[in-house]
Amino acid sequence: MLYLVIAIVLFIIIVSALWCMKISIHVHYMQANLHAEGVIRLSLLKGWMSKTWSVPNVEWDDEELSVKFKKNEDHWFKPSEQSQIEEETPRDLLHQWEASRAFLRKVKGFYVIVQKFMATVNVHEIQWKTQLGTGDAATTGTMTGMIWTVKTTVISFFSNRMKLKQMPKMNVLPFYQAAVFHTEFTCILRFQVGHAVLMVLRVLKHRKRSTHTVYSDVQSIKRGA
C-alpha cells in the first residue's frame, strides 16, 4: 500500500511539473529585396531540448510545373546534416488548402479555442524593422505610411489577444535614393505545456462529433478535382 501511495504521489508531481513546463518559441525572419531567410526555434527546459525549422527556399520548376521547397530541419537532439527538398504541384497545394478548410469547418468553435489559448501566451520580445524605397520620393512616402498602418494593425491584433511583457520595437525607414526593401522581424513567445495540451484536447473533443477524418476529406476533394 505504501508503494502505491508513493507511486501516485510521484506521478502527480511529474504530471504537475510537465504541465507547468514552459515552451519558448523564437521566430526570426529577414528579407533583403528578393532574398529571404528565417528560423523558427522551439525549446524546452531552457534550451536543453530544442527543434529548429528554417523558412524554406521556394523555387518554381517550369518543366514540371511544380513548386520546390528546400529546407533544413533540426531534430530534437542533433541538427540535420543535409537539406531536404520537397516538391508540390499547384494541385497538391490546393488539396492541402481545401483539406485545412474542411478540418476547420468540422471543429466547432475552433477560433474560440485558439483565442483562449492565445490569452495564455506571453510575448517577451517583438522587433520589426523595415527599410524601403521605390526610387520616387512621393511613392516612398506613401508606402512608408501604408507599412506603418499594417504594422500597427498587426501588433494591435496580437496585443489584444496575448500578454505583452514589453513594448514592441518598430520602425520604418524611407530610402529615397533607389528601389530597396529590407525587413527584419524577431519575436519570442512563451507558454505552458498544459495550456497547449488543453487546446489540443478541446480541438479533439469537438472534432469527435464528426465521423469523417481529414484523410477522407482529402480523398473526397481529390475525387472531385
N, C-alpha and C positions, 0 to 999 in steps of 0.2 A: 504493500500500500504506500509506503514511504517513497519507493522508487517511482511510482505512478504520479504522486504529487510533485516530486522533483521534475519529472519529465514534463508535466503540464506547465509548471512554473517556467521552466527553461523555454518551452515552446512559446508561451505568452511573451517572454522577454525578447526572443528572437523576432517574432512577428511584429512586436511594437517597434523594435529597432529598425527593421526593414521598412515599416510603414512610415516612420519619421525620417528616413534617409533622404537626403537632398540630391536632386539631379540638377546638374548645370548644363546649359546649352549655350555655346559660344558661336555666334554667327558673324562671319566676316566676308564681305563682298566688295570687290573693287572692279571698276570698268574704266579703261582709258581708250576712248574712241571705240574701235571695234574689238579690242582685246578685253576679255573678261575672265576673272578668276575669283573663286570663292571657296570657303570652307565652312562646314557645319560640324562642330565637335560636341559630342555628348560625353559627360564624365560623371563617374560615381566615386564615392569615398575619396574626395579631394584629389581626383585625377588618377588614383591607383588603377581604376578601370575606366577605359575610355574607348570611344569609337568615333572615327572621323569620316565624313563624306565630303568629297570635293565636288564643286559645281562642274558638271560635265562640259567638255568642249563639243559644240554642235557643228556637224558638217553635213551638207546636203550632197547626196550622190545622184548625179544626173542620169547615170546609166541605169541604176537600179530603182530610181525614183523613191529613195528612202532617206531617212534621217539617221545618222550615226552619232551615237553618244560615246565619247571617250572619257572615262572617269577613273579615279583612284579611290579605293575604299579600304580603310584600315580595319583589321579585326580587333577584337577586344584587347588582346594581349600582345599583338605584334602587327606591324604595318604590312600592307600588301607589297609584293615585290614587283609587280608589273601592272600596267594599266589594263582595264577591261573595256572592250568595245562592244556595244550593243547596237543592233540595227533595228529600226522600226519604220514601217511603211506608214503613209498617211492613214490608210485604213486601220492599221493596228492602233494608232494614236486615237482615232475616232472611236474604236471599240472600247478602249480604256476609259475615255471620257464618258461615253454612254453608260458603261458599267458603273462608274463612280456616281453618276447622277441617279442611276437606278437604285444603288445602295442607299444613297441619302434619302430618296423618296420612301424607302421601306423602313427607315429608322424614325419612328415618331418622336418629334421634339429634339432632333439631332442638334440644331443650333442652340437650343436652350441648354442642353447638356454641355456643349462646348463652352458656352458663356459662363456657366457655373464653374467649370474648370479654370477658365482664364482668370476668374476673380481670385483664384488662389496662387497665381503666378506672380513672382516678384521680378521686376525689371531692374537690374543693378547698373546697367550702363546702356546708353544709346548715343552713338555718334554718327552723324550723317553729314558728310562734306561733299559739296558739288562745285565744280567749276565748268562753265560753259561759254561758248562764243559761237556766233554764226557768221562773223565777218562783217555784219552790219550792226551799227550801234543801236538803232531803233528796235530791230528784231531781237537783239540780245537782251535789251532791257525788258521787252515784253516776255520773253522766255524765262528770264530771271524771276519775274513776278509770278508766272504760272507755276514754276517749280517750287517757289516758296509756298504757294497755296496748296500744292499737292502734299508737300512735307508736313505742313501744319495740320492738314486734314487727316493724314495717316497717323501722325503722332497723337492727335486728339482722339481718334477712334480707339487706339490701343490703350491710351492713358485712362479712358473711361471704363475699361474692362479689365485692366491689370493694375498691380500696385507698383508705382514708380518709386524707387528708392532714391533717385537723384534726378535732377532736371536734365532733359535731353540736350545735347550739344549739337547745334545745326548751323550751317552757313551755306550761302550760295554766292559764289564769286563770279561776276561777269568778266569775260575776256573779250576785249573789243578788237584785238589785232588780227585774229584769224578764227577759223572754224575749229572748235575743240570741244570735247566733252569728257569730263573726268568726274567720277563719283566714287565715294568710299563709304561703306556702311558697316558699323560694328554694333553688336547687341549681345548682352549677357542676360540670360533668363535662369531663374532657379525656382524649383517647386518640389514638393514632397512626393515620394513614390506612391504613398497612399492615395493622394488626390488623383494621380494618373490612373491608378487601379480602379478607383471609384468611377471615373469617367468611362473606362473600358467596360466595366460591369454594367453600367447604365445603358451603354450602347447595345451590348449583347442582350440585355433584358428586353429592350424594346424591339430588337431585331428578331427575337424568338417568336414574336407574334405573327411573323410571316413564314410560310412554309417553303419559300423559294430561297435559293442561295445566290451568292454573287456569281458562282460558276454558271448556274442556269441562266442568269441574266445575260452573261456574256454570250452564251451559246444561242439564246434567242435573238440577240442583237445581230450576231453573225449570220444566222439563218435568214434574217430579214434584209441583210445587206445585199 
